Amino acid sequence: MNIYVQTFWDNVGRSTLIAMIVSIPVFLFNACTPVISPQLMDRVDRDLTYRSLASRPDESKGKIVLLGGTIVQTLPKPKETEIEVVQKPLSSSGEPYLTDKSEGRYLVVVDRFLDPAIYRPGRDITVAGEVQGSVLRRLGEIDYRYPVIDALELHLWKEPLSPQAYPYSYPFGYPYYWRWRTYPGYPY
């Protein structure tokens, strides 16, 4: 028996252990990689925050920014698509945080058709693009100045799965309530 265990370890165990040791760092590094290409990430102005962009969008014209948030609406136009986004802070991988904190809104202009059924309200998006200035539009009953970003790259995040309800009643749901059926006085 000892020979079989030793042979198994020599043939399968070592290669499995080596494969696990090599694959774990690969999975960990992939979990933290940004969704925007490294070449474009090198061009992003890290000092330009959304707050400074919103306060002086015309002074930031031509700079490359990385922004993220939640889509409010998507408006297809003849040669482009315009996406209105509520800004949210980004994680190190570029994913917008699940938070109610925002510093404002901005417009993303994409030079191709994006389907509003896919880029629908409530979806999270990350955009790397060039600042084009600003545009003044009505937001409710106020005039709001939207910074405009010409998208070079964008990433639409998958929708989070909604938590599933436990299908059985608490505390003695199926199959456990069958055990108590033989108890005298069941169900009271």
mmCIF file of the C-alpha atoms, coordinates in Angstrom:
data_MODEL
# 
_entry.id   MODEL 
# 
loop_
_atom_site.group_PDB 
_atom_site.id 
_atom_site.type_symbol 
_atom_site.label_atom_id 
_atom_site.label_alt_id 
_atom_site.label_comp_id 
_atom_site.label_asym_id 
_atom_site.label_entity_id 
_atom_site.label_seq_id 
_atom_site.pdbx_PDB_ins_code 
_atom_site.Cartn_x 
_atom_site.Cartn_y 
_atom_site.Cartn_z 
_atom_site.occupancy 
_atom_site.B_iso_or_equiv 
_atom_site.pdbx_formal_charge 
_atom_site.auth_seq_id 
_atom_site.auth_comp_id 
_atom_site.auth_asym_id 
_atom_site.auth_atom_id 
_atom_site.pdbx_PDB_model_num 
ATOM 1   C CA . MET A 1 1   ? 0.000   0.000  0.000   1.00 0.00 ? 1   MET A CA 1 
ATOM 2   C CA . ASN A 1 2   ? 2.815   2.365  0.867   1.00 0.00 ? 2   ASN A CA 1 
ATOM 3   C CA . ILE A 1 3   ? 4.320   1.888  -2.603  1.00 0.00 ? 3   ILE A CA 1 
ATOM 4   C CA . TYR A 1 4   ? 1.026   2.895  -4.251  1.00 0.00 ? 4   TYR A CA 1 
ATOM 5   C CA . VAL A 1 5   ? 0.805   6.073  -2.158  1.00 0.00 ? 5   VAL A CA 1 
ATOM 6   C CA . GLN A 1 6   ? 4.403   6.975  -2.929  1.00 0.00 ? 6   GLN A CA 1 
ATOM 7   C CA . THR A 1 7   ? 3.903   6.310  -6.663  1.00 0.00 ? 7   THR A CA 1 
ATOM 8   C CA . PHE A 1 8   ? 0.715   8.400  -6.677  1.00 0.00 ? 8   PHE A CA 1 
ATOM 9   C CA . TRP A 1 9   ? 2.499   11.278 -4.947  1.00 0.00 ? 9   TRP A CA 1 
ATOM 10  C CA . ASP A 1 10  ? 5.406   11.046 -7.378  1.00 0.00 ? 10  ASP A CA 1 
ATOM 11  C CA . ASN A 1 11  ? 3.210   11.037 -10.490 1.00 0.00 ? 11  ASN A CA 1 
ATOM 12  C CA . VAL A 1 12  ? 0.103   13.048 -9.650  1.00 0.00 ? 12  VAL A CA 1 
ATOM 13  C CA . GLY A 1 13  ? 0.629   14.807 -6.350  1.00 0.00 ? 13  GLY A CA 1 
ATOM 14  C CA . ARG A 1 14  ? 3.683   16.831 -7.254  1.00 0.00 ? 14  ARG A CA 1 
ATOM 15  C CA . SER A 1 15  ? 2.315   17.994 -10.597 1.00 0.00 ? 15  SER A CA 1 
ATOM 16  C CA . THR A 1 16  ? -0.995  18.943 -8.988  1.00 0.00 ? 16  THR A CA 1 
ATOM 17  C CA . LEU A 1 17  ? 0.784   20.855 -6.243  1.00 0.00 ? 17  LEU A CA 1 
ATOM 18  C CA . ILE A 1 18  ? 2.963   22.686 -8.773  1.00 0.00 ? 18  ILE A CA 1 
ATOM 19  C CA . ALA A 1 19  ? -0.077  23.546 -10.899 1.00 0.00 ? 19  ALA A CA 1 
ATOM 20  C CA . MET A 1 20  ? -1.878  24.935 -7.847  1.00 0.00 ? 20  MET A CA 1 
ATOM 21  C CA . ILE A 1 21  ? 1.132   26.978 -6.765  1.00 0.00 ? 21  ILE A CA 1 
ATOM 22  C CA . VAL A 1 22  ? 1.465   28.480 -10.250 1.00 0.00 ? 22  VAL A CA 1 
ATOM 23  C CA . SER A 1 23  ? -2.253  29.125 -10.819 1.00 0.00 ? 23  SER A CA 1 
ATOM 24  C CA . ILE A 1 24  ? -3.081  30.838 -7.518  1.00 0.00 ? 24  ILE A CA 1 
ATOM 25  C CA . PRO A 1 25  ? -0.934  33.951 -8.199  1.00 0.00 ? 25  PRO A CA 1 
ATOM 26  C CA . VAL A 1 26  ? -2.328  34.115 -11.742 1.00 0.00 ? 26  VAL A CA 1 
ATOM 27  C CA . PHE A 1 27  ? -5.887  34.270 -10.383 1.00 0.00 ? 27  PHE A CA 1 
ATOM 28  C CA . LEU A 1 28  ? -4.912  36.831 -7.746  1.00 0.00 ? 28  LEU A CA 1 
ATOM 29  C CA . PHE A 1 29  ? -3.158  39.119 -10.240 1.00 0.00 ? 29  PHE A CA 1 
ATOM 30  C CA . ASN A 1 30  ? -6.047  38.908 -12.704 1.00 0.00 ? 30  ASN A CA 1 
ATOM 31  C CA . ALA A 1 31  ? -8.497  39.942 -9.994  1.00 0.00 ? 31  ALA A CA 1 
ATOM 32  C CA . CYS A 1 32  ? -6.692  43.260 -9.521  1.00 0.00 ? 32  CYS A CA 1 
ATOM 33  C CA . THR A 1 33  ? -5.942  44.178 -13.123 1.00 0.00 ? 33  THR A CA 1 
ATOM 34  C CA . PRO A 1 34  ? -7.672  47.245 -14.530 1.00 0.00 ? 34  PRO A CA 1 
ATOM 35  C CA . VAL A 1 35  ? -10.230 46.799 -17.282 1.00 0.00 ? 35  VAL A CA 1 
ATOM 36  C CA . ILE A 1 36  ? -8.703  49.608 -19.332 1.00 0.00 ? 36  ILE A CA 1 
ATOM 37  C CA . SER A 1 37  ? -5.639  48.819 -21.458 1.00 0.00 ? 37  SER A CA 1 
ATOM 38  C CA . PRO A 1 38  ? -2.237  49.529 -19.876 1.00 0.00 ? 38  PRO A CA 1 
ATOM 39  C CA . GLN A 1 39  ? -1.254  51.813 -22.780 1.00 0.00 ? 39  GLN A CA 1 
ATOM 40  C CA . LEU A 1 40  ? -4.245  54.070 -22.109 1.00 0.00 ? 40  LEU A CA 1 
ATOM 41  C CA . MET A 1 41  ? -3.805  53.846 -18.321 1.00 0.00 ? 41  MET A CA 1 
ATOM 42  C CA . ASP A 1 42  ? -0.305  55.287 -18.775 1.00 0.00 ? 42  ASP A CA 1 
ATOM 43  C CA . ARG A 1 43  ? -1.829  58.345 -20.473 1.00 0.00 ? 43  ARG A CA 1 
ATOM 44  C CA . VAL A 1 44  ? -4.480  58.952 -17.768 1.00 0.00 ? 44  VAL A CA 1 
ATOM 45  C CA . ASP A 1 45  ? -3.943  62.131 -15.739 1.00 0.00 ? 45  ASP A CA 1 
ATOM 46  C CA . ARG A 1 46  ? -4.084  60.756 -12.173 1.00 0.00 ? 46  ARG A CA 1 
ATOM 47  C CA . ASP A 1 47  ? -4.105  64.236 -10.624 1.00 0.00 ? 47  ASP A CA 1 
ATOM 48  C CA . LEU A 1 48  ? -7.343  65.187 -12.374 1.00 0.00 ? 48  LEU A CA 1 
ATOM 49  C CA . THR A 1 49  ? -10.192 64.253 -10.027 1.00 0.00 ? 49  THR A CA 1 
ATOM 50  C CA . TYR A 1 50  ? -13.866 64.457 -10.873 1.00 0.00 ? 50  TYR A CA 1 
ATOM 51  C CA . ARG A 1 51  ? -14.300 67.389 -8.488  1.00 0.00 ? 51  ARG A CA 1 
ATOM 52  C CA . SER A 1 52  ? -11.679 69.498 -10.283 1.00 0.00 ? 52  SER A CA 1 
ATOM 53  C CA . LEU A 1 53  ? -13.000 68.373 -13.665 1.00 0.00 ? 53  LEU A CA 1 
ATOM 54  C CA . ALA A 1 54  ? -16.570 69.372 -12.757 1.00 0.00 ? 54  ALA A CA 1 
ATOM 55  C CA . SER A 1 55  ? -15.526 72.749 -11.396 1.00 0.00 ? 55  SER A CA 1 
ATOM 56  C CA . ARG A 1 56  ? -13.330 73.666 -14.428 1.00 0.00 ? 56  ARG A CA 1 
ATOM 57  C CA . PRO A 1 57  ? -14.104 71.316 -17.349 1.00 0.00 ? 57  PRO A CA 1 
ATOM 58  C CA . ASP A 1 58  ? -12.973 73.754 -20.041 1.00 0.00 ? 58  ASP A CA 1 
ATOM 59  C CA . GLU A 1 59  ? -9.510  74.073 -18.452 1.00 0.00 ? 59  GLU A CA 1 
ATOM 60  C CA . SER A 1 60  ? -9.104  70.277 -18.551 1.00 0.00 ? 60  SER A CA 1 
ATOM 61  C CA . LYS A 1 61  ? -9.794  70.005 -22.287 1.00 0.00 ? 61  LYS A CA 1 
ATOM 62  C CA . GLY A 1 62  ? -7.623  67.432 -24.018 1.00 0.00 ? 62  GLY A CA 1 
ATOM 63  C CA . LYS A 1 63  ? -6.617  65.573 -20.838 1.00 0.00 ? 63  LYS A CA 1 
ATOM 64  C CA . ILE A 1 64  ? -7.254  61.847 -20.467 1.00 0.00 ? 64  ILE A CA 1 
ATOM 65  C CA . VAL A 1 65  ? -9.344  60.847 -17.436 1.00 0.00 ? 65  VAL A CA 1 
ATOM 66  C CA . LEU A 1 66  ? -10.576 57.619 -15.875 1.00 0.00 ? 66  LEU A CA 1 
ATOM 67  C CA . LEU A 1 67  ? -14.111 57.846 -14.499 1.00 0.00 ? 67  LEU A CA 1 
ATOM 68  C CA . GLY A 1 68  ? -16.807 55.434 -13.478 1.00 0.00 ? 68  GLY A CA 1 
ATOM 69  C CA . GLY A 1 69  ? -20.350 55.381 -12.269 1.00 0.00 ? 69  GLY A CA 1 
ATOM 70  C CA . THR A 1 70  ? -23.898 54.288 -12.938 1.00 0.00 ? 70  THR A CA 1 
ATOM 71  C CA . ILE A 1 71  ? -25.719 54.898 -16.208 1.00 0.00 ? 71  ILE A CA 1 
ATOM 72  C CA . VAL A 1 72  ? -28.726 57.235 -15.987 1.00 0.00 ? 72  VAL A CA 1 
ATOM 73  C CA . GLN A 1 73  ? -29.686 57.142 -19.661 1.00 0.00 ? 73  GLN A CA 1 
ATOM 74  C CA . THR A 1 74  ? -28.313 56.216 -23.071 1.00 0.00 ? 74  THR A CA 1 
ATOM 75  C CA . LEU A 1 75  ? -29.267 58.335 -26.067 1.00 0.00 ? 75  LEU A CA 1 
ATOM 76  C CA . PRO A 1 76  ? -28.336 57.053 -29.553 1.00 0.00 ? 76  PRO A CA 1 
ATOM 77  C CA . LYS A 1 77  ? -27.730 59.762 -32.153 1.00 0.00 ? 77  LYS A CA 1 
ATOM 78  C CA . PRO A 1 78  ? -27.030 59.452 -35.907 1.00 0.00 ? 78  PRO A CA 1 
ATOM 79  C CA . LYS A 1 79  ? -23.232 59.044 -35.664 1.00 0.00 ? 79  LYS A CA 1 
ATOM 80  C CA . GLU A 1 80  ? -22.644 58.615 -31.930 1.00 0.00 ? 80  GLU A CA 1 
ATOM 81  C CA . THR A 1 81  ? -24.157 57.537 -28.641 1.00 0.00 ? 81  THR A CA 1 
ATOM 82  C CA . GLU A 1 82  ? -24.397 59.752 -25.587 1.00 0.00 ? 82  GLU A CA 1 
ATOM 83  C CA . ILE A 1 83  ? -24.437 58.206 -22.111 1.00 0.00 ? 83  ILE A CA 1 
ATOM 84  C CA . GLU A 1 84  ? -25.350 60.176 -18.984 1.00 0.00 ? 84  GLU A CA 1 
ATOM 85  C CA . VAL A 1 85  ? -23.521 58.793 -15.949 1.00 0.00 ? 85  VAL A CA 1 
ATOM 86  C CA . VAL A 1 86  ? -23.734 59.462 -12.208 1.00 0.00 ? 86  VAL A CA 1 
ATOM 87  C CA . GLN A 1 87  ? -20.109 59.577 -11.021 1.00 0.00 ? 87  GLN A CA 1 
ATOM 88  C CA . LYS A 1 88  ? -18.938 57.103 -8.356  1.00 0.00 ? 88  LYS A CA 1 
ATOM 89  C CA . PRO A 1 89  ? -15.484 56.452 -6.903  1.00 0.00 ? 89  PRO A CA 1 
ATOM 90  C CA . LEU A 1 90  ? -13.480 53.613 -8.470  1.00 0.00 ? 90  LEU A CA 1 
ATOM 91  C CA . SER A 1 91  ? -11.695 50.644 -6.936  1.00 0.00 ? 91  SER A CA 1 
ATOM 92  C CA . SER A 1 92  ? -8.112  49.772 -7.882  1.00 0.00 ? 92  SER A CA 1 
ATOM 93  C CA . SER A 1 93  ? -9.411  47.559 -10.705 1.00 0.00 ? 93  SER A CA 1 
ATOM 94  C CA . GLY A 1 94  ? -11.569 50.401 -12.041 1.00 0.00 ? 94  GLY A CA 1 
ATOM 95  C CA . GLU A 1 95  ? -14.930 49.081 -10.859 1.00 0.00 ? 95  GLU A CA 1 
ATOM 96  C CA . PRO A 1 96  ? -17.334 51.689 -9.438  1.00 0.00 ? 96  PRO A CA 1 
ATOM 97  C CA . TYR A 1 97  ? -18.004 51.171 -5.745  1.00 0.00 ? 97  TYR A CA 1 
ATOM 98  C CA . LEU A 1 98  ? -21.516 50.203 -4.689  1.00 0.00 ? 98  LEU A CA 1 
ATOM 99  C CA . THR A 1 99  ? -22.274 53.449 -2.886  1.00 0.00 ? 99  THR A CA 1 
ATOM 100 C CA . ASP A 1 100 ? -24.740 56.315 -2.826  1.00 0.00 ? 100 ASP A CA 1 
ATOM 101 C CA . LYS A 1 101 ? -21.932 58.887 -2.761  1.00 0.00 ? 101 LYS A CA 1 
ATOM 102 C CA . SER A 1 102 ? -21.434 60.862 -5.945  1.00 0.00 ? 102 SER A CA 1 
ATOM 103 C CA . GLU A 1 103 ? -19.899 64.192 -6.855  1.00 0.00 ? 103 GLU A CA 1 
ATOM 104 C CA . GLY A 1 104 ? -22.125 64.766 -9.868  1.00 0.00 ? 104 GLY A CA 1 
ATOM 105 C CA . ARG A 1 105 ? -22.880 63.674 -13.398 1.00 0.00 ? 105 ARG A CA 1 
ATOM 106 C CA . TYR A 1 106 ? -21.040 63.643 -16.691 1.00 0.00 ? 106 TYR A CA 1 
ATOM 107 C CA . LEU A 1 107 ? -21.697 62.771 -20.327 1.00 0.00 ? 107 LEU A CA 1 
ATOM 108 C CA . VAL A 1 108 ? -19.804 60.129 -22.274 1.00 0.00 ? 108 VAL A CA 1 
ATOM 109 C CA . VAL A 1 109 ? -19.770 60.418 -26.057 1.00 0.00 ? 109 VAL A CA 1 
ATOM 110 C CA . VAL A 1 110 ? -19.007 57.212 -27.996 1.00 0.00 ? 110 VAL A CA 1 
ATOM 111 C CA . ASP A 1 111 ? -18.443 57.382 -31.761 1.00 0.00 ? 111 ASP A CA 1 
ATOM 112 C CA . ARG A 1 112 ? -20.569 54.308 -32.528 1.00 0.00 ? 112 ARG A CA 1 
ATOM 113 C CA . PHE A 1 113 ? -24.018 52.914 -31.813 1.00 0.00 ? 113 PHE A CA 1 
ATOM 114 C CA . LEU A 1 114 ? -24.500 51.410 -28.350 1.00 0.00 ? 114 LEU A CA 1 
ATOM 115 C CA . ASP A 1 115 ? -27.799 49.673 -27.714 1.00 0.00 ? 115 ASP A CA 1 
ATOM 116 C CA . PRO A 1 116 ? -29.803 51.375 -24.923 1.00 0.00 ? 116 PRO A CA 1 
ATOM 117 C CA . ALA A 1 117 ? -31.213 47.966 -23.952 1.00 0.00 ? 117 ALA A CA 1 
ATOM 118 C CA . ILE A 1 118 ? -27.705 46.820 -23.036 1.00 0.00 ? 118 ILE A CA 1 
ATOM 119 C CA . TYR A 1 119 ? -26.356 50.162 -21.778 1.00 0.00 ? 119 TYR A CA 1 
ATOM 120 C CA . ARG A 1 120 ? -29.480 50.678 -19.699 1.00 0.00 ? 120 ARG A CA 1 
ATOM 121 C CA . PRO A 1 121 ? -30.049 52.734 -16.567 1.00 0.00 ? 121 PRO A CA 1 
ATOM 122 C CA . GLY A 1 122 ? -28.620 51.188 -13.423 1.00 0.00 ? 122 GLY A CA 1 
ATOM 123 C CA . ARG A 1 123 ? -25.653 49.456 -15.074 1.00 0.00 ? 123 ARG A CA 1 
ATOM 124 C CA . ASP A 1 124 ? -22.147 50.353 -13.885 1.00 0.00 ? 124 ASP A CA 1 
ATOM 125 C CA . ILE A 1 125 ? -19.594 51.603 -16.385 1.00 0.00 ? 125 ILE A CA 1 
ATOM 126 C CA . THR A 1 126 ? -15.928 52.612 -16.402 1.00 0.00 ? 126 THR A CA 1 
ATOM 127 C CA . VAL A 1 127 ? -14.691 55.069 -19.017 1.00 0.00 ? 127 VAL A CA 1 
ATOM 128 C CA . ALA A 1 128 ? -11.260 56.270 -20.073 1.00 0.00 ? 128 ALA A CA 1 
ATOM 129 C CA . GLY A 1 129 ? -11.470 59.203 -22.412 1.00 0.00 ? 129 GLY A CA 1 
ATOM 130 C CA . GLU A 1 130 ? -10.490 62.686 -23.436 1.00 0.00 ? 130 GLU A CA 1 
ATOM 131 C CA . VAL A 1 131 ? -12.140 65.706 -21.840 1.00 0.00 ? 131 VAL A CA 1 
ATOM 132 C CA . GLN A 1 132 ? -14.023 67.711 -24.486 1.00 0.00 ? 132 GLN A CA 1 
ATOM 133 C CA . GLY A 1 133 ? -15.233 70.538 -22.254 1.00 0.00 ? 133 GLY A CA 1 
ATOM 134 C CA . SER A 1 134 ? -18.749 70.932 -20.924 1.00 0.00 ? 134 SER A CA 1 
ATOM 135 C CA . VAL A 1 135 ? -22.343 71.412 -21.968 1.00 0.00 ? 135 VAL A CA 1 
ATOM 136 C CA . LEU A 1 136 ? -25.181 73.147 -20.096 1.00 0.00 ? 136 LEU A CA 1 
ATOM 137 C CA . ARG A 1 137 ? -28.471 71.215 -19.922 1.00 0.00 ? 137 ARG A CA 1 
ATOM 138 C CA . ARG A 1 138 ? -31.624 71.083 -17.826 1.00 0.00 ? 138 ARG A CA 1 
ATOM 139 C CA . LEU A 1 139 ? -31.626 68.582 -14.971 1.00 0.00 ? 139 LEU A CA 1 
ATOM 140 C CA . GLY A 1 140 ? -35.032 68.698 -13.386 1.00 0.00 ? 140 GLY A CA 1 
ATOM 141 C CA . GLU A 1 141 ? -35.623 72.372 -12.733 1.00 0.00 ? 141 GLU A CA 1 
ATOM 142 C CA . ILE A 1 142 ? -32.001 73.514 -12.712 1.00 0.00 ? 142 ILE A CA 1 
ATOM 143 C CA . ASP A 1 143 ? -29.364 74.199 -15.348 1.00 0.00 ? 143 ASP A CA 1 
ATOM 144 C CA . TYR A 1 144 ? -26.580 71.667 -14.864 1.00 0.00 ? 144 TYR A CA 1 
ATOM 145 C CA . ARG A 1 145 ? -23.099 71.830 -16.398 1.00 0.00 ? 145 ARG A CA 1 
ATOM 146 C CA . TYR A 1 146 ? -22.078 68.344 -17.576 1.00 0.00 ? 146 TYR A CA 1 
ATOM 147 C CA . PRO A 1 147 ? -18.413 67.597 -18.251 1.00 0.00 ? 147 PRO A CA 1 
ATOM 148 C CA . VAL A 1 148 ? -18.202 65.835 -21.629 1.00 0.00 ? 148 VAL A CA 1 
ATOM 149 C CA . ILE A 1 149 ? -15.847 62.875 -22.092 1.00 0.00 ? 149 ILE A CA 1 
ATOM 150 C CA . ASP A 1 150 ? -15.016 61.480 -25.534 1.00 0.00 ? 150 ASP A CA 1 
ATOM 151 C CA . ALA A 1 151 ? -14.653 57.747 -24.786 1.00 0.00 ? 151 ALA A CA 1 
ATOM 152 C CA . LEU A 1 152 ? -11.470 56.040 -25.906 1.00 0.00 ? 152 LEU A CA 1 
ATOM 153 C CA . GLU A 1 153 ? -12.269 52.842 -23.998 1.00 0.00 ? 153 GLU A CA 1 
ATOM 154 C CA . LEU A 1 154 ? -15.211 51.829 -21.868 1.00 0.00 ? 154 LEU A CA 1 
ATOM 155 C CA . HIS A 1 155 ? -16.152 48.783 -19.850 1.00 0.00 ? 155 HIS A CA 1 
ATOM 156 C CA . LEU A 1 156 ? -19.704 47.792 -18.956 1.00 0.00 ? 156 LEU A CA 1 
ATOM 157 C CA . TRP A 1 157 ? -19.747 45.805 -15.726 1.00 0.00 ? 157 TRP A CA 1 
ATOM 158 C CA . LYS A 1 158 ? -21.876 42.722 -15.236 1.00 0.00 ? 158 LYS A CA 1 
ATOM 159 C CA . GLU A 1 159 ? -25.014 43.201 -13.220 1.00 0.00 ? 159 GLU A CA 1 
ATOM 160 C CA . PRO A 1 160 ? -24.707 41.794 -9.704  1.00 0.00 ? 160 PRO A CA 1 
ATOM 161 C CA . LEU A 1 161 ? -26.869 38.781 -9.004  1.00 0.00 ? 161 LEU A CA 1 
ATOM 162 C CA . SER A 1 162 ? -29.743 39.446 -6.684  1.00 0.00 ? 162 SER A CA 1 
ATOM 163 C CA . PRO A 1 163 ? -29.630 37.429 -3.490  1.00 0.00 ? 163 PRO A CA 1 
ATOM 164 C CA . GLN A 1 164 ? -31.849 34.374 -3.669  1.00 0.00 ? 164 GLN A CA 1 
ATOM 165 C CA . ALA A 1 165 ? -34.461 33.881 -0.980  1.00 0.00 ? 165 ALA A CA 1 
ATOM 166 C CA . TYR A 1 166 ? -34.291 30.664 0.972   1.00 0.00 ? 166 TYR A CA 1 
ATOM 167 C CA . PRO A 1 167 ? -37.141 28.641 -0.525  1.00 0.00 ? 167 PRO A CA 1 
ATOM 168 C CA . TYR A 1 168 ? -38.159 26.885 2.674   1.00 0.00 ? 168 TYR A CA 1 
ATOM 169 C CA . SER A 1 169 ? -39.972 28.310 5.651   1.00 0.00 ? 169 SER A CA 1 
ATOM 170 C CA . TYR A 1 170 ? -37.978 28.991 8.775   1.00 0.00 ? 170 TYR A CA 1 
ATOM 171 C CA . PRO A 1 171 ? -37.059 27.133 10.974  1.00 0.00 ? 171 PRO A CA 1 
ATOM 172 C CA . PHE A 1 172 ? -38.306 23.716 9.913   1.00 0.00 ? 172 PHE A CA 1 
ATOM 173 C CA . GLY A 1 173 ? -38.604 23.866 6.152   1.00 0.00 ? 173 GLY A CA 1 
ATOM 174 C CA . TYR A 1 174 ? -38.435 20.946 3.783   1.00 0.00 ? 174 TYR A CA 1 
ATOM 175 C CA . PRO A 1 175 ? -37.033 18.291 4.272   1.00 0.00 ? 175 PRO A CA 1 
ATOM 176 C CA . TYR A 1 176 ? -36.794 18.803 8.008   1.00 0.00 ? 176 TYR A CA 1 
ATOM 177 C CA . TYR A 1 177 ? -40.484 19.104 8.836   1.00 0.00 ? 177 TYR A CA 1 
ATOM 178 C CA . TRP A 1 178 ? -41.067 15.472 7.843   1.00 0.00 ? 178 TRP A CA 1 
ATOM 179 C CA . ARG A 1 179 ? -39.081 14.409 10.886  1.00 0.00 ? 179 ARG A CA 1 
ATOM 180 C CA . TRP A 1 180 ? -41.482 16.177 13.209  1.00 0.00 ? 180 TRP A CA 1 
ATOM 181 C CA . ARG A 1 181 ? -44.580 14.630 11.683  1.00 0.00 ? 181 ARG A CA 1 
ATOM 182 C CA . THR A 1 182 ? -44.302 11.603 13.947  1.00 0.00 ? 182 THR A CA 1 
ATOM 183 C CA . TYR A 1 183 ? -43.997 13.819 17.004  1.00 0.00 ? 183 TYR A CA 1 
ATOM 184 C CA . PRO A 1 184 ? -47.161 13.619 19.135  1.00 0.00 ? 184 PRO A CA 1 
ATOM 185 C CA . GLY A 1 185 ? -49.034 16.864 18.964  1.00 0.00 ? 185 GLY A CA 1 
ATOM 186 C CA . TYR A 1 186 ? -47.537 17.891 15.579  1.00 0.00 ? 186 TYR A CA 1 
ATOM 187 C CA . PRO A 1 187 ? -47.949 20.585 14.310  1.00 0.00 ? 187 PRO A CA 1 
ATOM 188 C CA . TYR A 1 188 ? -48.842 22.272 17.646  1.00 0.00 ? 188 TYR A CA 1 
# 
